[in-house]
């Protein structure tokens, strides 16, 4: 069974070589590699060709969802493995994906990131690697979304469900997962793993969290039962608690020192909302880094809370925003 590894890439020369080297080192023997270069201006094309990949150039920047669709139309494999160019797979990842997809009830298998980043540049990157690892490990099993950075799907299933929505550059995972989960099981599994080169600057990370959370608001308004995993509901309340805790810091200044109990209580609620995550993180790091992790995670959740408020406001005033980013219910 041929596996087509489809790698959308835009200016990721720094990690593309590591990504393709890991694909070439897979234990599974029957593989074709397609790099869809989305009009990069760096050395990506030369690197891809040097690693033996078939390179498709888009000519203009079309975005990752459209690039994945383009790669799928050129693929010859019975299994499509979508892989971001900043992820280096474990050697057995493709073999595990093929084995999982042998079950006809499973439409897609999504892998997880390891707890350590592909390239360690900062403590922020260490935080992000642990955060995603602990979230995904806590949500293993059936899910209603897909993780397009590391995802295997049978080619016939992809043809049946259709491609990714190219208009949803930052929220195509939820839309596609919704469509796919109406017909097939989607598994999030740690049998497929890789190391990811996460963002290493807090400002960049917070900007992405804000943008993606804002764009996901119409999805949840359209489908209130939608959930990426079993703990996503409590995490949502954690973001609410974090935002309220930040706002309530004004209370002691206005109402007196006794009101310090309010932000303290809300902060405790924020931690308890995702307590399993902290237990997983604690198993990997010492108390000092755990304190740093908690502080960064608090700032991230305040940002997500602000993004939800912004998304709700935008939904209220913009029909185009609501309809563009809402789940399309069949």
C-alpha positions in Angstrom: 0.0 0.0 0.0 1.5 3.3 -1.1 1.5 6.2 1.4 1.7 9.7 -0.1 3.2 12.1 2.4 2.0 15.6 1.6 4.0 18.4 3.0 2.7 22.0 2.6 5.5 24.5 3.0 6.0 28.2 3.1 9.4 29.5 4.0 10.2 26.7 6.5 13.7 25.9 5.1 15.0 25.8 8.6 13.0 22.7 9.5 12.1 21.3 6.1 15.3 19.3 5.9 14.7 17.7 9.3 11.1 16.9 8.3 12.0 15.2 5.1 15.0 13.4 6.6 12.6 11.9 9.1 10.2 10.8 6.3 13.1 9.2 4.4 14.0 7.3 7.6 10.6 5.7 8.0 10.5 1.9 8.6 7.5 1.7 6.2 8.9 1.0 2.7 6.3 2.2 0.2 6.3 6.0 0.3 6.1 8.9 -2.0 6.9 12.4 -0.8 5.2 15.5 -2.2 6.2 19.0 -1.1 3.7 21.6 -2.0 5.8 24.8 -1.9 3.4 27.7 -1.3 5.5 30.4 -3.1 8.4 30.3 -0.7 11.2 33.0 -0.9 13.8 31.0 1.0 15.8 27.9 0.1 12.9 25.4 0.6 12.6 24.2 -3.0 16.3 23.3 -3.2 16.1 21.5 0.1 13.1 19.5 -0.9 14.5 18.4 -4.2 17.8 17.4 -2.6 15.8 15.1 -0.3 14.2 13.4 -3.3 10.7 14.9 -2.8 8.5 15.7 -5.7 7.9 19.5 -5.5 4.8 21.2 -6.6 5.0 25.0 -6.7 1.8 27.0 -6.2 3.0 30.2 -7.9 1.1 32.4 -5.5 0.5 31.9 -1.7 -2.7 30.0 -1.4 -2.5 28.9 2.2 -2.0 25.5 3.9 -5.5 24.1 3.4 -5.4 24.7 -0.4 -1.8 23.4 -0.6 -2.9 20.2 1.1 -5.8 19.8 -1.4 -3.4 20.4 -4.3 -1.0 17.8 -3.0 -3.9 15.3 -2.6 -4.9 15.7 -6.3 -1.3 14.8 -7.3 -0.9 11.9 -4.9 -1.0 8.3 -6.1 -1.1 6.6 -2.7 -4.0 4.7 -1.1 -3.2 6.6 2.2 -2.6 10.3 2.4 -0.4 11.5 5.2 -0.6 15.2 5.7 2.5 16.5 7.5 3.6 20.1 8.3 7.1 21.0 7.3 8.1 21.8 10.9 7.4 18.3 12.2 9.9 15.4 12.2 8.2 12.0 12.5 9.2 9.1 14.6 10.6 6.3 12.4 7.5 4.1 12.8 4.8 6.8 12.3 3.8 5.8 8.8 3.7 2.1 9.6 1.5 2.8 12.6 -0.8 5.0 10.5 -1.3 2.2 7.9 -2.1 -0.3 10.6 -4.7 2.0 12.2 -6.4 2.8 9.0 -6.8 -0.9 8.2 -10.0 -0.6 10.3 -12.6 0.6 7.8 -14.6 2.4 10.5 -11.6 4.7 11.1 -11.6 7.6 8.6 -8.5 9.4 9.9 -5.7 8.9 12.4 -4.2 12.1 13.9 -0.8 11.9 15.7 0.5 13.9 18.6 3.6 15.9 19.3 6.4 14.8 21.6 7.0 16.7 24.8 10.2 18.2 23.6 10.4 20.7 20.6 12.2 19.8 17.4 14.6 22.8 17.9 14.9 24.3 21.3 15.1 28.1 21.1 13.5 29.4 24.3 11.5 28.6 27.4 8.4 29.7 25.6 9.0 26.9 23.1 9.4 24.4 26.0 6.1 25.6 27.4 4.3 25.2 24.1 5.7 21.7 23.5 4.6 20.5 26.9 1.2 22.3 26.7 0.3 20.6 23.4 1.7 17.3 24.4 -0.2 17.2 27.7 -3.5 18.3 26.1 -3.3 15.7 23.3 -2.2 12.9 25.7 -5.2 13.7 27.8 -7.6 13.6 24.8 -6.4 10.3 23.2 -9.2 8.4 21.5 -12.2 9.4 19.4 -12.4 13.1 18.6 -14.6 15.3 16.4 -11.8 17.4 15.0 -8.6 16.7 13.0 -5.0 17.8 13.5 -3.8 18.5 10.0 -0.2 19.0 11.0 0.2 15.2 11.5 -2.8 13.3 10.0 -3.3 10.1 8.0 -6.5 9.5 5.9 -7.4 6.9 3.3 -7.4 8.4 -0.2 -10.9 7.1 -0.9 -12.2 8.7 2.3 -10.7 12.0 1.4 -12.3 11.8 -2.0 -15.6 11.0 -0.4 -15.6 13.7 2.2 -13.9 16.3 0.0 -11.0 18.6 0.5 -10.2 21.2 3.2 -12.0 24.5 2.9 -9.4 26.8 1.5 -11.1 29.9 3.0 -10.4 28.6 6.5 -6.6 29.1 6.8 -6.7 28.8 10.6 -9.8 26.8 11.4 -10.0 24.2 8.7 -9.4 21.4 11.2 -12.7 21.9 13.0 -14.6 22.2 9.8 -13.0 19.1 8.2 -13.4 17.2 11.4 -17.0 17.9 11.6 -17.6 16.7 8.0 -15.5 13.6 8.5 -16.9 12.6 11.9 -20.4 12.4 10.4 -19.3 9.3 8.5 -16.2 7.9 10.1 -14.4 7.7 13.4 -11.4 10.0 13.9 -8.7 8.8 16.3 -6.2 10.9 18.1 -3.4 8.5 18.9 0.1 8.6 20.4 1.1 5.6 18.2 1.9 8.3 15.6 4.2 11.0 17.0 6.7 13.6 15.9 8.7 16.6 17.2 7.4 20.0 16.3 9.3 23.3 16.0 7.0 25.5 18.1 6.9 29.2 18.2 9.7 30.5 20.5 8.5 34.1 21.1 5.6 34.8 23.5 4.2 37.7 21.3 3.9 35.4 18.3 2.3 32.6 20.3 -0.3 34.9 21.9 -1.1 36.4 18.5 -1.8 33.0 17.1 -3.9 32.0 20.1 -5.9 35.1 19.8 -6.5 34.8 16.1 -7.4 31.1 16.2 -9.7 31.4 19.2 -11.5 34.3 17.7 -12.1 32.5 14.4 -13.4 29.4 16.3 -16.2 31.3 18.0 -18.6 30.9 15.0 -17.9 27.2 14.9 -19.0 26.7 18.5 -22.1 29.0 18.0 -23.1 26.9 15.0 -22.5 23.6 16.8 -22.7 23.9 20.6 -22.1 20.2 20.9 -18.8 20.4 18.9 -15.8 19.4 21.0 -12.2 18.6 19.9 -11.8 16.3 22.9 -13.3 15.2 26.2 -11.6 18.0 28.3 -12.2 20.9 26.0 -15.3 22.0 27.9 -13.5 22.4 31.2 -10.6 24.1 29.4 -13.1 26.7 28.1 -14.2 27.5 31.6 -10.5 27.7 32.5 -10.1 30.5 30.0 -13.2 32.3 31.4 -11.8 32.0 34.9 -8.4 33.3 33.9 -9.9 36.4 32.2 -12.1 37.1 35.2 -9.2 36.7 37.5 -7.2 39.2 35.5 -10.1 41.7 35.5 -10.8 41.1 39.2 -7.3 42.2 40.2 -8.8 45.7 40.1 -11.2 44.8 42.9 -8.8 45.1 45.8 -7.7 48.6 44.7 -11.3 49.7 44.6 -13.0 47.7 47.3 -10.3 46.9 49.7 -7.6 44.3 50.4 -10.2 41.7 51.5 -11.2 41.4 47.8 -7.8 39.8 47.0 -9.7 36.5 47.7 -11.7 37.0 44.5 -8.8 36.8 42.0 -7.2 34.1 44.1 -10.3 32.0 43.9 -10.7 32.6 40.2 -7.0 31.7 39.6 -7.6 28.4 41.6 -10.6 27.7 39.4 -8.4 28.3 36.3 -5.9 25.7 37.5 -8.5 23.2 38.6 -10.2 23.4 35.2 -7.2 21.6 33.6 -5.7 19.8 36.5 -4.8 16.6 34.5 -2.6 18.8 32.3 -0.6 20.1 35.2 -0.1 16.5 36.5 1.3 15.5 33.1 3.6 18.5 33.0 4.8 17.9 36.5 5.9 14.5 35.5 8.3 16.1 33.0 9.7 19.2 34.8 10.7 20.4 38.2 8.8 22.9 40.4 10.5 26.0 39.0 9.6 25.3 35.4 6.1 24.3 36.5 5.7 27.7 38.1 6.9 29.4 34.9 4.6 27.1 32.9 1.6 28.0 35.0 2.3 31.8 34.6 2.6 31.5 30.8 -0.5 29.3 30.6 -2.4 31.9 32.6 -1.5 34.7 30.1 -2.4 32.4 27.2 -5.8 31.7 28.7 -6.4 35.4 29.4 -5.6 36.0 25.7 -8.0 33.2 24.7 -10.8 34.7 26.8 -10.3 38.1 25.2 -10.4 36.5 21.8 -13.7 34.8 22.6 -15.1 38.2 23.6 -13.8 39.7 20.4 -15.2 36.8 18.4 -18.7 37.2 19.9 -18.6 40.9 19.2 -17.6 40.3 15.6 -20.4 37.7 15.2 -22.9 40.2 16.5 -22.0 42.9 13.9 -20.8 40.9 10.9 -22.9 38.3 9.1 -20.0 37.6 6.7 -17.8 36.6 9.7 -20.5 34.3 11.1 -21.1 32.6 7.8 -17.5 32.3 6.6 -16.2 30.6 9.7 -19.2 28.7 10.9 -19.4 24.9 10.6 -21.4 23.9 7.5 -24.1 21.7 8.9 -25.3 19.2 6.3 
